[in-house]
């Protein structure tokens, strides 16, 4: 069986304020794998949408460090709703400073 080539792309991004003072970023990443799925250790197959993708909300700093990756969502709209809910008190602005393919560390 051939190994799957992994793809990820930032499709929406924004900024928010940690403690309503310190600028941070949020990215919505469309990818063809679930960040938290580990083949061989799961009881069920990897859950992807009908296009073979999921969307992760990635919380990061303005210098590129990742603070956290939220569980996979099946659509961009679902991921946007999740990010807005999680960051609703932190002045989230969807200003798309980053829209790009992401290097996969595998």
Sine and cosine of phi, psi and omega as CSV:
sin_phi,cos_phi,sin_psi,cos_psi,sin_omega,cos_omega
0.00,0.00,0.78,-0.63,0.00,-1.00
-0.96,0.28,0.56,-0.83,0.05,-1.00
-0.96,0.27,0.60,-0.80,0.02,-1.00
-0.96,0.28,0.72,-0.69,0.11,-0.99
-0.99,0.17,0.84,-0.54,-0.08,-1.00
-1.00,0.07,0.69,-0.73,0.01,-1.00
-0.76,-0.65,0.59,-0.81,0.09,-1.00
-0.53,-0.85,0.58,-0.82,-0.01,-1.00
-0.54,-0.84,0.75,-0.66,0.11,-0.99
-0.96,0.28,0.88,-0.47,-0.05,-1.00
-0.95,-0.31,-0.21,0.98,0.07,-1.00
-0.39,-0.92,0.64,-0.77,0.01,-1.00
-0.51,-0.86,0.36,-0.93,-0.02,-1.00
-0.36,-0.93,-0.05,-1.00,0.03,-1.00
-0.83,-0.56,0.43,-0.90,0.03,-1.00
-0.49,-0.87,0.23,-0.97,-0.05,-1.00
-0.93,-0.38,0.91,-0.40,0.12,-0.99
-0.93,0.37,0.75,-0.66,-0.04,-1.00
0.83,0.55,0.45,0.89,-0.03,-1.00
0.79,0.61,0.46,0.89,0.00,-1.00
-0.64,-0.77,-0.65,0.76,-0.15,-0.99
-0.99,-0.15,0.88,-0.47,-0.01,-1.00
-0.89,0.46,0.72,-0.69,0.09,-1.00
-0.70,-0.71,0.11,-0.99,0.01,-1.00
-0.84,-0.54,0.35,-0.94,0.15,-0.99
-0.71,-0.71,0.68,-0.73,0.01,-1.00
-0.81,-0.59,0.60,-0.80,0.22,-0.98
-0.96,-0.29,0.86,-0.52,-0.10,-1.00
-0.93,-0.37,0.85,-0.53,0.11,-0.99
-1.00,-0.03,0.79,-0.61,-0.02,-1.00
-0.57,-0.82,0.33,-0.94,-0.03,-1.00
-1.00,-0.10,0.43,0.90,0.06,-1.00
-0.43,-0.90,0.44,-0.90,0.07,-1.00
-1.00,-0.01,0.85,-0.53,-0.03,-1.00
-0.77,0.63,-0.60,0.80,-0.08,-1.00
-1.00,-0.07,-0.04,1.00,0.01,-1.00
-0.99,0.13,0.75,-0.66,0.02,-1.00
-0.81,-0.59,0.97,-0.25,-0.05,-1.00
-0.84,0.54,0.69,-0.73,-0.01,-1.00
1.00,-0.05,-0.24,0.97,0.00,-1.00
-0.88,-0.47,-0.03,1.00,-0.04,-1.00
-0.97,-0.23,0.48,-0.88,0.02,-1.00
-1.00,0.07,-0.27,0.96,-0.05,-1.00
-0.74,-0.68,0.29,-0.96,0.05,-1.00
-0.91,0.40,0.33,-0.94,0.03,-1.00
-0.88,0.48,0.74,-0.68,0.00,-1.00
-1.00,0.01,0.90,-0.43,0.07,-1.00
-0.78,-0.63,0.35,-0.94,0.03,-1.00
-0.97,0.26,-0.06,-1.00,-0.08,-1.00
-0.91,0.41,-0.32,0.95,0.08,-1.00
-1.00,-0.01,0.05,1.00,0.00,-1.00
0.97,0.25,0.52,0.85,-0.06,-1.00
-0.72,-0.70,0.25,-0.97,0.21,-0.98
-0.65,-0.76,0.19,-0.98,0.00,-1.00
-0.81,-0.58,0.82,-0.57,0.04,-1.00
-0.94,-0.35,0.65,-0.76,0.14,-0.99
-1.00,-0.03,0.86,-0.51,-0.02,-1.00
-0.93,-0.37,0.83,-0.56,0.02,-1.00
-0.99,-0.13,0.81,-0.59,-0.06,-1.00
-0.62,-0.78,0.04,-1.00,0.06,-1.00
-0.99,-0.15,0.23,-0.97,-0.02,-1.00
-0.95,0.31,-0.22,0.98,0.04,-1.00
-0.98,-0.18,0.30,0.95,0.15,-0.99
1.00,-0.05,0.03,1.00,0.02,-1.00
-0.99,0.13,0.64,-0.77,0.05,-1.00
-1.00,-0.01,0.78,-0.62,0.05,-1.00
-1.00,-0.09,-0.44,0.90,-0.01,-1.00
-0.05,-1.00,0.44,-0.90,0.06,-1.00
-0.85,-0.53,0.86,-0.52,-0.01,-1.00
-0.98,0.20,0.39,-0.92,0.03,-1.00
-0.84,0.54,0.48,-0.88,-0.08,-1.00
-0.87,0.50,0.59,-0.80,0.13,-0.99
-0.89,-0.46,0.46,-0.89,-0.09,-1.00
-1.00,0.07,-0.19,0.98,0.00,-1.00
-0.57,-0.82,0.33,-0.94,0.06,-1.00
-0.89,0.46,-0.69,0.73,0.01,-1.00
-0.85,0.52,-0.68,0.74,0.02,-1.00
-0.89,0.46,-0.65,0.76,0.01,-1.00
-0.92,0.39,-0.64,0.77,0.03,-1.00
-0.89,0.46,-0.73,0.69,0.02,-1.00
-0.86,0.51,-0.68,0.73,-0.01,-1.00
-0.89,0.45,-0.73,0.68,-0.01,-1.00
-0.89,0.46,-0.70,0.71,-0.01,-1.00
-0.90,0.43,-0.59,0.81,0.05,-1.00
-0.93,0.37,-0.70,0.72,-0.04,-1.00
-0.92,0.38,-0.56,0.83,-0.10,-1.00
-0.93,-0.36,0.33,0.94,-0.11,-0.99
-0.87,0.49,-0.45,0.89,-0.01,-1.00
-0.99,-0.17,0.24,0.97,-0.09,-1.00
-0.84,-0.54,0.43,0.90,0.11,-0.99
0.82,0.57,0.74,0.67,0.03,-1.00
-0.91,0.42,0.74,-0.68,0.09,-1.00
-0.77,-0.64,0.83,-0.56,0.07,-1.00
-0.99,0.12,1.00,0.00,-0.02,-1.00
-0.94,-0.35,0.06,1.00,0.09,-1.00
0.74,0.68,0.80,0.60,0.05,-1.00
-0.94,0.35,-0.34,0.94,-0.02,-1.00
-0.72,-0.70,0.89,-0.45,0.18,-0.98
-0.72,-0.69,0.94,-0.33,-0.13,-0.99
-0.22,-0.98,0.27,-0.96,0.17,-0.99
-0.95,0.31,0.50,-0.87,-0.04,-1.00
-0.91,-0.42,0.69,-0.73,0.07,-1.00
-0.93,0.36,0.72,-0.69,0.01,-1.00
-1.00,-0.08,0.83,-0.55,-0.10,-1.00
-0.99,0.12,0.63,0.77,0.02,-1.00
-0.88,-0.47,0.00,0.00,0.00,0.00
